[in-house]
Amino acid sequence: MVRRHAVRWSCAILFSIVPLFISGGSAWTKTGDEATAKFAEPGGYEEFVAKTEKTGTIRTLVRVRTSVPDTTLSETDVLSRRAAVSTAQRSLIRELEADGIDTTGFYSYKYIPYILMKTNKATLATLAASSRVVSIEEDMPVPAGVTAGWDTLQTGATALHAAGHTGAGAYVAVLDTGVDKYHPYLAGAVVSESCYSTTDAGYGSLSLCPDGATESTAIDSALPYGTGVCPTNKCDHGTHVAGTAAGRQDIAGSPGPGMAPGAGVIAIQVFSRFDSETYCNGDPSCALSWRSDQIKGLERVFDLKSTYRIAAVNMSLGGGRYSNTARCNRASASTKAVIDLLREAGIATVVASGNSGYCHALSSPACISTAVSVGATDSNNDVAYYSNSASFLNLLAPGSEITSSIPGDAYASWNGTSMAAPHVAGAWALIVADRPSTTVSDVLHGLTATGVSVQDRGKCPSVTKKRINVYNAYYRLIPPPAISVSPGAVSFGNVKEGVVSVAKTVTVKNTGPNHCSLLNINSISLNPPNEFILNSASCPPIERGKSCTFTVQLNASAFGLRTAYLTIESNASNKPAATVKLTGNAKPPVASVSSSAVDFRTVLTGNVAEKRIPIRNTGLSDLLITGIASGGDPSFTIDTGACSGRLNASQSCTLPVRFAPVSAGSFAGTITITSNDPAEGRSLIAITLKGRGNQGS
């Protein structure tokens, strides 16, 4: 998530003269406008000093000097900005520590060049004198002003609520930092709790489960601070997410109902405490989630599928950067396996796309092809600057200035794709509650068909996706499309063993009769999956007359013919499962020598004669020479290193053989060459050697 403060004062009061003061052994030697202009309204420098003299310290937001502009649009600019901000923040902190100032508890923001800190009079003097400081603001508390959010209004959820559709009977599983089930906004919502967390001293990881267990399904096991282990404010996230998905109606002081105020919540805590600056991005402690614990939580959802009508899992978490689903599926295969399991059971896994501002990339597990990835829009209905964008992103939902519950009966407004994902998970519950037979593909189809198109005009203008409108998706019936796949068979011809072939393209087209009939590809699979490589695991919903293309390759692990079948399952009425036959022939290597016998004839004793035997690969795949051995009389020697290793197609090497007779007479020997040539008679080649020794006159 990306947090924003409710108020930030931006103006500065200028003073013509500031007196020199000394506090805590440090003298402020700068006077005049240069120093006082750093203090923001209201009150400026004099009020800051007055408050520190009264209370000892005040909370301040200190802006550090950077060379980056305030706003950036492109992906490269966002990443460069974040790096520059972090460098500037660390520089100021090191300067303060060198002056003996305790920086414990400071908070450095990710995208804006600010540090939140408590400051006393002496620290204010140091900050004012520092060339690294641009401005100093007081962290001002403001009263809550909560009204019905624009987010649920624009998604169409409130219109469904008015019609009596609240998601009652459906459930959303929240895999996060735990859920405060005692919050009024979630009263009665949580029906099941569990915790999966890890203690690993080598990583500085500590379990958040009751009694430090690695897992628990006991009552209260998913409370965010029930064990007292989670760092302060580090486990608020899950309660905020749960409130957006299923916050109750008519709760005094709340922002209004969540997306599915009648739905139940399955709370699954999958985070661990980390006491490591390495893993916590410079902080001494944080809450992070192990992939292994996420998988345990997803399996728990699968276990509960017969007990509760689970519409969706919400995972507002993730990391990494993946530019395509194929690479993501490989890198996150274990997570994909359980997401596939849930999808087959009719449960959607809804995942936040990530807050790194990437163009053409998502974080994991959002990038998994069978997950439902969600990016964020802001209050202007633009794609949020922080939201990861990609052509394979599934949906958009409101993610900026989202007010929801946090532990302690409180509310907070946060930004992030973490806030967008539960809008989609709650929408899923609204639909599944009244239409339990719908598949994940059906609901995704409906949301993409009826949503509002939003172009990422800032950092990634080539990407346009649908922001959900659950009201339209709920009521609209979309007739099934028809599918056409070409070519019907793909031949890779002759290929090299162990080398990835050139890519072949497969095209899927929607040939259905209705412009509203989106072709939804449920899955694309290979059988057997061992050697053919599928470079795309899914296609986005395809409009009538439009196509989706992906590629396949062959990487044969052994010699011989290869056959597999590509199966494309869809919601098409004419052919729910289309198949494409894939074939290829991994041609073997061929070991070839110029002669099977070498005659050195007569050589004077004490002399050395040498002959060179060429070994050639006349096949297609690589020839691996696995052994060269000599036998017979020791007067014959060979240099095995000259031809050890691998020969590419048409490549050759020369094997030196030497004859050094020590006496007169006839001598005989052999050379045996072994290789991976599968042909009988060539995997083991024998060469005979002979020669005569002559002592001379």
N, C-alpha and C positions, 0 to 999 in steps of 0.2 A: 504494500500500500504506500501511497504518497500522502503525507499529512500536510495540512495547511492550517495556519493560525487564523482564528476568526478576525482578528484585528491586527494591522501592522501600520504604525504611524510612519508617514513618509516625509514629513516636513521637518526642518530644523530651525530653532531659534538662534539667531546670531547675537553675540555680545561683543561690544567694542573692546572690552578689556576684561580679563579674568585674573584674579589675584593668584600669586604663587602660593601653593600650600604643600605641606609636608605631612605624610601620614605613613605609618608603618615603616619608616626608614627609607621611603622612596620619594624623591622630589619630582614634581611635575614642572618641567622647565619650559614648556611651551605655553604661551599666552596668546590672547587675541582670537580673532575669528577662526583661524586654522584649527584650533582645538575645540572651541565651543560649538562650531558648526557641526561637529560630529554627533551632538546630543539632539535627539528628536523631540518633537512636541509630544504631549503637553508638558510645559514647564521648563524644558531644556535642562542645562547643566545645574542650575541652582536647585531645582526641584529634585533632581537625582541625588545631589549631595545631601539635601535635607532629609530625604527618605533613608539614605544609608546611615545618617547620624541618628535617626530615630529607631530603625529596625535592625541595623547592622549590615544587612545585605538586601539587595533587590534582584529580582529576576530580569535579565537583560538579553536582548537579541543583538548580537554584534555582527555587523557586516564586514567581511574581510575583502581586501582589494584583490581583484582578479583582472585579467586582460580580456575575458570573454564578455560578449554582450548579454544583456538581460534576457533576450529571447532568441531562441534558435529553433530552426525548423527541420533541417535535414538530420538524418541518422548520425552522420559523422560529426556534425556540430554538437548534438546532444551528448555523445560519448566524450568528445573533447572537452565540453563544458564541465561534465561531471568530474573528469580527471583534474582539470584546472581548479575547480572548486575545492576538491579534496586536498590538493597540494597546498593551496592557500590556507585552508583551515589548519592543517598540520603545522605549517610554518608559524602561525600565530600562537598555537598552543605551545610549541617548543619555546617561543620567545617568552611567554608568560611563565612557563616552568623554570626557565633560566633566571627569572626575576623572583623565584621562590613562591610563585602563586600556585595554590593547589587547584589543579584542573579536573579533579575527580568529579564526575557527574556532569561534565560538559556534554552537550549533544550537538554533533555536527550534522547539518542537513545534507542531503544527497545532491539536490539539483540547484539549490539556491545558496549563495555564498554567505551563509549565516552560521553562527554558533550560539546555542542557547546556554547561558551560564548564570550562576549567581555571583554578584559582584559586590564588594564592599568599597569604601571610599578610596582605599589605596589601589585597588584593581581598576577603578574608574580612571584614576590618574595615569596608570600604565597604559590603559587602552587609548586614552585621549592623546597620549604622546607617541603612540606607535604609528609608524607610517603604513603598517599593514591594515589598519582599521579605517573604514570609510565612514561608518555611522554607528551609533549606539542607541537602541530603543529600549523602552521598558516593556517587559512582557505583561501586557495589560489584560486582566480578567474582564470578561463581559458577561452580562446575563444571557441566559438561554432564550432564544427566540425561535421556537419550533412551530412550523405549520406543515400542512400536507405537502409532501415533497413533489416537485415537478417530475421526479423520476418515475414514480408509479403512475402518475397521470399520463405521461407520454407513452408509457408502455401499454396502456389500455387496461391495466389491471383493475383500477378503481371502477371502471365501467362494468367489469365482470362481477366485482363485489356487489355493486348495486343491483345486479340481476340475480344475486343469491349464490354465485359461484365463488367459493372461498378456498377451495383445495381440501375441504374436509374429507377424510378418508384416505388421503395420500400422505406420503412422508418424504422428507428430504434428509439425507444423511450429510452431516457437516464434519468433514475431516479437517481439523484445525487445531487451535490452541485450547480447545475446551469451550463449553457453553455455560454461562451462568443461568441455570434453570430457575433460579429464584428471582430473577429480574422481572418486574411487572410486565414488561413488554413481551416476555416469553412464558408467562404464567400458564402452566399446564401443557406447554408445547412439547417438552422433552419427554419421550416415552422410553428411551433406551440410552444407556451410557456405557462407554468403554474407554480404555486407555491403552495405548501401545507406545512405549517410550524406552530409551536405551541409556544404560550407564556404561561408559567406556572411558576409563581413565586415560588411555593413550590419546584420545581425541578431546579430552576435557568435557565429555558429555555426561550428563546426570539425568536419571529418569525422573519424570514428573508424576508417575503413577503413585497411588497410595503405597506407603511403606517401601518405596523405591523399587517396586516390582517392575518387571519388563512388560507385563500386561495385566489388565484387570477389567472385569465386567461388573464390578460391585456398584452399589448405589453410591452416587456422588463421585465416581471415579473420573468423570469428565469435567468436573468443576475446574475452572482455569487456575484458581489459586487455592484449591482445597488442601494441597499438601504443604503449602508455604514455601515451595522450592522455586517456582517460576519467578524470575526477576520482576520487580515492580514495573507495571505497564507493558510488559513484554507478552502477556497472554490475554490481552483485551480483544484480539483480532477475531477469534471464533465467535464471540458473543455478538460482535458487530455484524458479522456475516449472517449468523442465524436470524438476527432481527430483520435484516433486509429480506431474507427469504420468507420468513414466517412470523414476523411481528404481529401481535394481536391487535384487534380493533378496539376503539373506544377506550384507550389507556390514557389517563390524564398525563399531560406533559410530554407525550410521545410525538413523533413526527407524523403520525397517522399509520394506518396498517401497512404491513409488509406486503410482498407480492402475493403470498398465499396465507392469509391470516387464519385459515381454518386447518392448515396442514400440520402434521406432527413433525418433530425434529428428532433424529437419531444423532446424538452427540458422541463423536469419536475423537479423542485427544491423541494426536500423533506427533507431538513436538517433544523435544528434550531441551534441557538447559545446557548451554555451552558456556564454560568459563575459559575462553580462549580468544585472545585478540586476533589470532590468525583467522579463525573461522567467523568471528563476529565483526570483521571489517574495522578493527581498531578498538571496538568496545570491549570492556573486560568480560561482559557476559551477555548472553542473548538466548532466544529460543529458536531452534532450528529443527527441521524435520528430516529424519533419516528415511531414505527410500524404502528400506526394509520395513519400517513401521507403517508407512503408507500402505504397503501391500497387505500387511496384517489387517489394517483398518478396512481396506476394500474387501478382503475376504470375510470380515465380520459382517459387512453389508450383505454379501452373498448368503451368509448363514441365516440372516434375518428376512430373506426375501419371501419366505412362506408365512412369516408371522405378520409382516407389515407390507402394505402395497407401496413399495419404495419407488418413487418416480425418478429421483435423481440423486447423485452424490455431488456435493460441492467441494472442490479442491482449489481454494484461493491460495495457492502456493506454487513454487517451482523455481527453476534456475537454468542456467546455460543458454546457449544460442544455437538454434537449429533452423537451417534454411530450407529443409524439405522434410517431408514425413518419412521418407525411406530411411534416411540417416537417423532420424529421431527414433523410429521404430526399432532400429538395430541397437541404438545406444540405450534404449529404455525397454528392452524386450520383456523383462520381468514384470514391469508395471503394465505394459500393453496386454500381457497375457490375462491378467485379472480384470482389466478394463473390458477386454473382449468377452470375458465370462459374464460380466454384469450386463453388457450390451445384449448378449444372447438371451439373458433373462429379462430383458425389457427395461433395464435400468440405465439411464444416461449418466455418464461421468462428465460433469461440467467443470471446466478448468480455466482459470484466469490466464490470459495470454502472456502476462509479464509486464513489468513497468520500466524496462530499459530503453524505451523509445526506438526499438529496432524497426527497420524497414526490411521486409522480405525475410523475417525470421521471428520465431516464437520461442518461448522457454519450454522446458520439459516439466511436467507431462502434458502441457497443452498441445504440443506439436504432435502427439501420438494420433495416428490417423483415425482411430476409433473413439477418441475422446471428442467432446464438444467444446471447442475453444472459444473464448469470449474476450473481445477487446472492449475498450471503454470509450464512451462519448462524454462530452462536457455539456454544460447548460446551454451552450450555443448550438448544440446538435452537430458539433464537429468532433472528429476523432481526437481524443485527448493527446496532448503532446507526448506523454509518458507511455502511452499504450503501444505495445508491440503490434506491428501490422504485417500481414503476409497474404498471399493469394490463397493459401490453404487455411486461413482463419475462417471459422464457421459463422460467428454472429457478433454483433455489437449490442451493448446495453449501457445504460447510464452508469457512470463510475466516478463523477466529480461532484464534490460537495454533497455526499450521501450521508444523511443523518440516520444513525441507528444506535442500538443499545451497546453499552460497554458495562463491564462489571461494576457493582456498587450502585445500582439503580440510576445510573447516569446515561447520558447520550453524548455523542460526538459526531462531528462532520469530518469525513475522511475522503481522500481521493485515491483511486487506483483501480486496476483491473480486478483486484480482489473484491472491490465493491460492485463491479459489473457482473461478475459470475453469479452471485446469488440471485440477481434479478432473473437470470435465465433459469436457474434451478427452481425458483419459486414459480415461474411461468410453466415449467414442466409439470409441477404439482397441480396447478390449476387445470391443466388439460387432462392429465392422467386420472385425476380424482373422478371425473365424470365419463372418461373414455378409457377404462382400464385395459382394453385390448390393443390400444395403439402401441406400435413399436417405437423404438428410439428413432429410427429412420422416419417414421410417420410424423412424429412431433417436430423433428428437425426440418423436415420437408415443409411442414405448415408454417414454421417460424420464418424460414428463409423466403417462402413464397409470398408472405403477407407483410414482411417488414418494410421499413423505410430505408431506401438506399442512401448511404452516407459515404462520400469519398474522403479519403485521408488527404486532404488538400495541402497539409503542411509537409510532413516528412516523407510521405509515400503516396503520391498522387495516382500511381497506377493501380492502387487497391481501392475498390469500392465494395462495401459489405452492407448487410441489412441489420438495422437496429430493430430489435424485436417490437412487435405489436401483438401481444398475446390475445387481445380481444378479437382481432381479425383472424388470427390463427385458430382460435377456438371454434369459431362459427363457420369457417370456410371449408367446404368439401372440395377436394382437388381430385379429378379423375385420374386414373393410372395412365402413365405414359407407355410408349413402346421403345424397345431397345434394338439397336443395330450395332454389331461389332465387326470390324474389319481390320486386317484380313482374318479369315476363318482359321488359317494355319500359318505358322511362322517357321521357316527353316533357316538355321544359322550356317548350314553348309559344313565345310571342314574347319575345325577350330583346333587351337593348341591346348593341350592339357595344362591346367593350372594357370591359364591366362584368360582374363575376362575378354569376351568377344565384343565386337561392335554392337551398339544398341539397335534394337528393332522396335519400331513404333506400332502400337495398337491404338485404334480409335474407337471410342464409344460414342454413339450418336442417339439423340432423342428423336425418334421418328413418329412420336405420338400425334394424335389429331387435334389436341387442345392446347392453346397457348398457355393455359394455367397448369398444364400437366408437367411438373418438373420430374425429370428422371433422377431418382435418388439411388446412387450406387451404395448398397449396404456393405459389401465387402469385395475385395479382389484377392484371390488366393491362388497358390501354386501347389500342385500335387504331382509328384513329390516336390518338396520345397528345397531340396538339398543343394542343387547345382545351378538351377536357373534363378536369376536375380530379378526381382520385381522392383523397379525404381520409382514406383508410386503405389501406395496402398489404398488410395481412394480417389474419387473425383468429387468435386463440389456438385450440388444440385444442377442439373443440365436443363436449360430451357428448350422448348420445342425448336427443332431444326439446328440446335447447337451441338457441339461435340466436346469431348474431353479426351486428351491423349496422354499416354504414358509409355514408358519403354521397358523392355525386358532384355536381359543379357544372359549369356551362358558362360559359366566358369567350371569346366569339367574337371573333376578331381581324379579321373582315371581315363584310360583309353577306351574307345568304342562308341557305339551309337547311344544317344541320349534322347529320351522322350519324356515330356511332362504335359500337363494340362492346366491351362489358366482358366479359372472359373470366376465369372463376374456375376455376383448376385445383386438383384435390384428389385425395385418395386414395379417393374414393368409387367403389364398384363400378358403380353405376347410371349415373353421368355424371361421368367424370373431369374433363371440361371443360364447364362451363355458361356460356352466353352471355346477355347482356342487351343489347338494342338501345337506344341513346341517341339522341334526336333533339331538335332545337331550331331555331328560326328567328330569326336576327338581323335584325330589321326595320330598314330604313335610315332616315336622316333625310329630310325633305322641305323644300326651300327654297321659300318662298312670299313674294311681294311683292303689295302691294295694287293696284298699277297698273303697266303697262309703259310709260306715257307721263306726263310731268309738264309742264304748261303754266303758266309764270309770268305769261302775258299781258303787259300793258304796265307797265314800270317806268321811272320818271324816271332819266335818266342821273345818275350820282353817288350814287344810292341803292342799297341792298342789300335784296333780297327773299329770304326763306328758306322752303323747304318741307321737310317731314320725311317720309321714306319708311320705313314699317315693313317689317322683314324678320322672318319668323316661321318657326320649325321646327315643322311640323305632323306630323312623323314620330315614331319611337320612339327611335332612337339619336341621339347628339349630332351636331349640325350644325356642321361646321368651316368657317367662312368663310375661304378661303385667299387671297382677293384682292379688292380693290375699286379700280377704275380709272376715271378720267374721260377723255373724249375730246371732240373738237370745239372749239368756241369757248372760250377761256380765261375768258370772263365767267362761266362756270359753274364752281363749285368745290364740293368735298365734303370732309367731315370723316371720313376713313377710320378713325380711331381709335375712333369711337363704336360701330362694329360689327365690330371685329376680334376674332378668337378663336372661342370655342365657345358654341353655344346648346344648352341641354338641351331635352328634349321639351317642346313647348308654350311654350317661351321665345321672346321676341322682342327686337329692338333697333330703334332709330330712327336712320336715316341722315340727317343734316342736309345739304341741298343749297342752295347760295346762287347768286343771279343778280345781278350788278353790272354793268349795261351802261355802257360808256364813251362810247357814241355812239348816235345814233338809228338805227333799223333792226331787222331781224329777226336773231335769233341761234339757233343750234342746237347741241346737244351730246349726249353719251351717257354713261351709267354702265354698267360691266360688272362683275357680281358673280360670282365663281367660288367653288364650295364642293365638299364631298365627297358631295353628293347624287348617287347613281349614276344617277338617271333621266335619259334623254336629254331635253334641253331645259330641265333645271333645274340642272344642274351649271354652266351658263353662262347667266346671266340678263342680258339687255340692256334698259335703260330709256332711252327717248328724252327729251330735254330741249328745250324751245323757249321763246322769249320775245321781246318787242320792247322796244327802248329808245326813249324819248321825251324830247326836250330841254325840253319844256314851252313856254309862251308867253314 
